[in-house]
Amino acid sequence: MVAAVSKLLRNQELIAVARRVEVVTKFRNTLGLRGHLATRLQPNHPTDDPRGVAASLVDGLLYGSGDAVLGLNPATDSPRQVRQLLELLDGVRQQYDIPTQTCVLCHVTTTLQLIEQGAPVDLTFQSIGGTEGTNTSFGVSLALLPEAHEATLAPGRGTVGTNVMYFETGQGSALSAGAHHGLDQQTAEARAYAVARHFQPLLVNSVVGFIGPEYLYDGKQIIRAALEDHFCGKLLGLPMGLDAC
């Protein structure tokens, strides 16, 4: 129903309705308060060189970025490498007493392994979709997500809240995976949001235009799709973030 409504609205209406919905989440700080914009600091490095990551991290912090999350995309999913990056991010956070949360955006199974080893995991990240086939293409099942949620909560690392999941979605992912079963992309995307809200995530990030780009013709269509994603996520009670893809 939410997906259907989004198709009836003009861009300005998608914005006007979504802005009325306030979704507040908490871990070490509070996200989603009216009049506040939080950003992810993404200090990626092509070889995960700790010096390169640290340089980007400091640069971003000097611009005031990173209050949503210090979130790094690793070049590999190696547990050893991911742990090194987690310890680097957490070390900087603690050294400067930064009220934010850190995350290395590896696969959920790698995160579970590292939690068992005592690594400093604040948030568990995972890409999800609105059909079983889409989630299978991401190497994840609905049975795995509750396990990850409980494992991430267990260390009690949050200081002001317990929202510990970080999901990535994007209109078009089901089509890219050949797993849309004839569903239109917005309906498939809204189904992903129904999965995400069950786990009360700290944030959900739509990367429409990066994921599933082959069905979007130009920038105008990407903007429209992003506004649809934001609208549907907010109406379903999610803390929505949007990437500029």
Secondary structure as UniProt FT lines:
FT   HELIX           2..8
FT   HELIX           11..18
FT   TURN            19..20
FT   STRAND          25..26
FT   STRAND          30..31
FT   TURN            34..35
FT   STRAND          40..41
FT   TURN            46..47
FT   HELIX           50..62
FT   TURN            63..64
FT   STRAND          69..72
FT   HELIX           79..95
FT   TURN            96..97
FT   STRAND          102..104
FT   HELIX           108..116
FT   TURN            117..118
FT   STRAND          124..127
FT   HELIX           132..137
FT   TURN            138..139
FT   TURN            142..143
FT   HELIX           144..153
FT   TURN            154..155
FT   STRAND          165..169
FT   TURN            171..172
FT   HELIX           173..176
FT   TURN            177..178
FT   TURN            181..182
FT   HELIX           185..197
FT   TURN            198..199
FT   STRAND          203..206
FT   TURN            209..210
FT   HELIX           213..215
FT   HELIX           219..235
FT   TURN            236..237
FT   STRAND          240..242
//
